[in-house]
């Protein structure tokens, strides 16, 4: 059985502005860890997949960044979208192109490029389980993690009680009851208290044939477009047809399009320390702190200051007599906000867009 990894790398990550920008989104930036986020994702996958079996899906504008940061990925394995249309079209495009090179029993293991993993060995064990379960059962396999707090920025997976499936590699999976997308804080608290919800990591495994069946069933309006595209793969007309197809697709996530409707989904409950690193508040939570509970990176001096996160890109940042602040410097901009308000950085981005101050986006 052949296993293929697909890394989705087309997002922007606006809430991590100014380090995440349209010309260098967060997955191509040093946010947390040694390498960039996409480099760290690839490093975790390398022991499990050959380079020729790893694909990256990104926007055309980010193609130079992929070549620069992932030089070992074959050129033909970098799949470009003319523009973003969310995760359902992204995976449909990848599956269409990969199916032209592999048989329909090949398992696609799909990953975001911008997550943070603390236990790589446990993560890799879950990947092995997911691949073998997808091959063995023919079901859609997702990867969830136990929630540690009532997080309103994550999606959730509700699991069914006392329904387990055992695969040949002795991995245990649970049947899924429902998906819930980004609840409000009170609902997230109820999810946490109930004990039968997991965070949805956005990682899943399925055979190409399983995907195509689900795609035809739940996205019948999309199917003709990708069948048309399939006829032009490898031909001079491909790019023109791809652009035409994408202009006719609605933007929709895989969760809304397929996962919330399908009835053949199993989940692996992982315990590998996962975060989607969606805001500076989350970066602070994940960072090492000093004795004053400050997380300081780069040229930062803190005097009589507590519970702060500060990240310098070369300028000296001085914190004096402050608490609960986030200060992030980049080459052209600085963001300053209260801890707990970092999700609102996107409002700043919306303001820049409204005023067409595009140089800073």
Secondary structure, DSSP 8 states (H G I E B T S, - for coil): --EEEEEE-----GGGTTTSBTTB-GGGS-SSSSS-HHHHHHHHHHTTS-GGGEEEEEEGGGHHHHHHH-TTS-GGGEEEESS--HHHHHHHHHHHHHHTTS-TT-EEEEEESS-EES-HHHHHHHHHHHHHHHHHH-SEEEEEEE-SS--TTS-EEEEEEEEEEE-TTS-EEEEEEEEE-S--HHHHHHHHHHS-EEEEEEEEEEEHHHHHHHHHHH-HHHHHHHHHHHTTTTSTTHHHHHHHHHHT-----HIIIIITT-S-EEEEEE-S-EE---SHHHHHHHS---TTS-EEESSEEEES-BS-EEE-SSS-EEEES-BSEEEEE-SS-EEEEETT-GGGHHHHHHHHHHTT-GGG-
